[in-house]
């Protein structure tokens, strides 16, 4: 059992997308490839094979550097789903 805890993680483990939500006011996202859609109360993000959708009030992108994104606002909900086909 201890051997499994000390083994190397699966290939590409550290390149997977991650989201850290702090108190419904701040969302830090790693692995965001691009913003697919942005409108009042809604953000849709390309996370590779997945897409992440954020819903809430006064959502604003506060920082964007490489594949790291920080969103601030009153977060209502966050959803992950398989990424849809390319949007026009």
ChimeraX commands (.cxc) that place a marker at each C-alpha (Angstrom):
marker #1 position 0.00,0.00,0.00 radius 0.5
marker #1 position 2.80,2.43,0.84 radius 0.5
marker #1 position 4.52,1.61,-2.45 radius 0.5
marker #1 position 1.49,2.94,-4.40 radius 0.5
marker #1 position 1.57,6.24,-2.49 radius 0.5
marker #1 position 5.23,6.80,-3.34 radius 0.5
marker #1 position 5.07,5.80,-7.01 radius 0.5
marker #1 position 5.13,8.27,-9.88 radius 0.5
marker #1 position 1.77,9.69,-11.00 radius 0.5
marker #1 position 0.33,8.67,-14.38 radius 0.5
marker #1 position 1.80,10.24,-17.52 radius 0.5
marker #1 position 0.56,13.82,-18.14 radius 0.5
marker #1 position -0.78,14.07,-14.55 radius 0.5
marker #1 position 0.79,17.48,-13.95 radius 0.5
marker #1 position -0.44,18.90,-17.27 radius 0.5
marker #1 position -4.11,18.27,-16.47 radius 0.5
marker #1 position -6.50,21.16,-16.01 radius 0.5
marker #1 position -7.27,22.28,-12.47 radius 0.5
marker #1 position -9.63,24.81,-10.91 radius 0.5
marker #1 position -9.36,26.22,-7.39 radius 0.5
marker #1 position -12.48,27.96,-6.11 radius 0.5
marker #1 position -12.07,30.22,-3.10 radius 0.5
marker #1 position -15.17,31.35,-1.27 radius 0.5
marker #1 position -17.39,31.75,-4.38 radius 0.5
marker #1 position -15.50,34.98,-5.19 radius 0.5
marker #1 position -12.27,33.82,-6.84 radius 0.5
marker #1 position -11.53,31.02,-9.33 radius 0.5
marker #1 position -7.96,30.16,-10.28 radius 0.5
marker #1 position -7.73,27.95,-13.36 radius 0.5
marker #1 position -4.69,26.11,-14.71 radius 0.5
marker #1 position -4.72,24.52,-18.14 radius 0.5
marker #1 position -7.07,26.97,-19.87 radius 0.5
marker #1 position -6.28,26.95,-23.58 radius 0.5
marker #1 position -8.59,29.80,-24.55 radius 0.5
marker #1 position -11.79,31.63,-23.73 radius 0.5
marker #1 position -14.54,30.26,-25.98 radius 0.5
marker #1 position -17.34,32.56,-24.92 radius 0.5
marker #1 position -17.70,35.53,-22.62 radius 0.5
marker #1 position -20.95,37.31,-21.86 radius 0.5
marker #1 position -22.70,38.83,-18.87 radius 0.5
marker #1 position -22.84,36.16,-16.15 radius 0.5
marker #1 position -21.22,33.40,-18.24 radius 0.5
marker #1 position -17.71,32.30,-19.26 radius 0.5
marker #1 position -16.95,29.21,-21.35 radius 0.5
marker #1 position -13.34,27.99,-21.34 radius 0.5
marker #1 position -11.46,25.50,-23.53 radius 0.5
marker #1 position -9.67,23.05,-21.22 radius 0.5
marker #1 position -8.48,20.65,-23.92 radius 0.5
marker #1 position -10.81,17.65,-24.12 radius 0.5
marker #1 position -13.09,19.38,-21.62 radius 0.5
marker #1 position -14.79,22.72,-21.39 radius 0.5
marker #1 position -15.51,24.60,-18.19 radius 0.5
marker #1 position -18.46,26.93,-17.85 radius 0.5
marker #1 position -18.71,29.50,-15.06 radius 0.5
marker #1 position -22.00,31.18,-14.19 radius 0.5
marker #1 position -22.54,34.03,-11.78 radius 0.5
marker #1 position -22.74,37.78,-11.35 radius 0.5
marker #1 position -20.07,40.37,-12.14 radius 0.5
marker #1 position -17.66,37.73,-13.43 radius 0.5
marker #1 position -14.46,39.34,-14.67 radius 0.5
marker #1 position -11.12,37.98,-15.86 radius 0.5
marker #1 position -8.54,39.53,-13.51 radius 0.5
marker #1 position -5.41,37.82,-14.82 radius 0.5
marker #1 position -4.48,35.75,-17.86 radius 0.5
marker #1 position -0.96,34.45,-18.33 radius 0.5
marker #1 position -0.14,31.45,-20.47 radius 0.5
marker #1 position -2.65,28.77,-19.51 radius 0.5
marker #1 position -3.43,30.31,-16.10 radius 0.5
marker #1 position -6.55,32.37,-15.62 radius 0.5
marker #1 position -8.03,34.15,-12.59 radius 0.5
marker #1 position -11.76,34.99,-12.54 radius 0.5
marker #1 position -13.36,37.17,-9.89 radius 0.5
marker #1 position -17.04,37.73,-9.13 radius 0.5
marker #1 position -20.04,36.17,-7.44 radius 0.5
marker #1 position -19.78,32.57,-8.67 radius 0.5
marker #1 position -23.12,30.77,-8.89 radius 0.5
marker #1 position -21.94,27.48,-10.37 radius 0.5
marker #1 position -19.15,25.83,-12.33 radius 0.5
marker #1 position -19.63,22.96,-14.79 radius 0.5
marker #1 position -17.21,20.64,-16.58 radius 0.5
marker #1 position -18.33,18.75,-19.68 radius 0.5
marker #1 position -16.72,17.11,-22.70 radius 0.5
marker #1 position -15.76,19.86,-25.14 radius 0.5
marker #1 position -18.23,20.49,-27.92 radius 0.5
marker #1 position -17.14,20.66,-31.54 radius 0.5
marker #1 position -15.40,23.83,-32.67 radius 0.5
marker #1 position -17.66,26.85,-32.53 radius 0.5
marker #1 position -17.85,29.10,-35.60 radius 0.5
marker link #1:1,2 radius 0.2
marker link #1:2,3 radius 0.2
marker link #1:3,4 radius 0.2
marker link #1:4,5 radius 0.2
marker link #1:5,6 radius 0.2
marker link #1:6,7 radius 0.2
marker link #1:7,8 radius 0.2
marker link #1:8,9 radius 0.2
marker link #1:9,10 radius 0.2
marker link #1:10,11 radius 0.2
marker link #1:11,12 radius 0.2
marker link #1:12,13 radius 0.2
marker link #1:13,14 radius 0.2
marker link #1:14,15 radius 0.2
marker link #1:15,16 radius 0.2
marker link #1:16,17 radius 0.2
marker link #1:17,18 radius 0.2
marker link #1:18,19 radius 0.2
marker link #1:19,20 radius 0.2
marker link #1:20,21 radius 0.2
marker link #1:21,22 radius 0.2
marker link #1:22,23 radius 0.2
marker link #1:23,24 radius 0.2
marker link #1:24,25 radius 0.2
marker link #1:25,26 radius 0.2
marker link #1:26,27 radius 0.2
marker link #1:27,28 radius 0.2
marker link #1:28,29 radius 0.2
marker link #1:29,30 radius 0.2
marker link #1:30,31 radius 0.2
marker link #1:31,32 radius 0.2
marker link #1:32,33 radius 0.2
marker link #1:33,34 radius 0.2
marker link #1:34,35 radius 0.2
marker link #1:35,36 radius 0.2
marker link #1:36,37 radius 0.2
marker link #1:37,38 radius 0.2
marker link #1:38,39 radius 0.2
marker link #1:39,40 radius 0.2
marker link #1:40,41 radius 0.2
marker link #1:41,42 radius 0.2
marker link #1:42,43 radius 0.2
marker link #1:43,44 radius 0.2
marker link #1:44,45 radius 0.2
marker link #1:45,46 radius 0.2
marker link #1:46,47 radius 0.2
marker link #1:47,48 radius 0.2
marker link #1:48,49 radius 0.2
marker link #1:49,50 radius 0.2
marker link #1:50,51 radius 0.2
marker link #1:51,52 radius 0.2
marker link #1:52,53 radius 0.2
marker link #1:53,54 radius 0.2
marker link #1:54,55 radius 0.2
marker link #1:55,56 radius 0.2
marker link #1:56,57 radius 0.2
marker link #1:57,58 radius 0.2
marker link #1:58,59 radius 0.2
marker link #1:59,60 radius 0.2
marker link #1:60,61 radius 0.2
marker link #1:61,62 radius 0.2
marker link #1:62,63 radius 0.2
marker link #1:63,64 radius 0.2
marker link #1:64,65 radius 0.2
marker link #1:65,66 radius 0.2
marker link #1:66,67 radius 0.2
marker link #1:67,68 radius 0.2
marker link #1:68,69 radius 0.2
marker link #1:69,70 radius 0.2
marker link #1:70,71 radius 0.2
marker link #1:71,72 radius 0.2
marker link #1:72,73 radius 0.2
marker link #1:73,74 radius 0.2
marker link #1:74,75 radius 0.2
marker link #1:75,76 radius 0.2
marker link #1:76,77 radius 0.2
marker link #1:77,78 radius 0.2
marker link #1:78,79 radius 0.2
marker link #1:79,80 radius 0.2
marker link #1:80,81 radius 0.2
marker link #1:81,82 radius 0.2
marker link #1:82,83 radius 0.2
marker link #1:83,84 radius 0.2
marker link #1:84,85 radius 0.2
marker link #1:85,86 radius 0.2
marker link #1:86,87 radius 0.2
marker link #1:87,88 radius 0.2
view
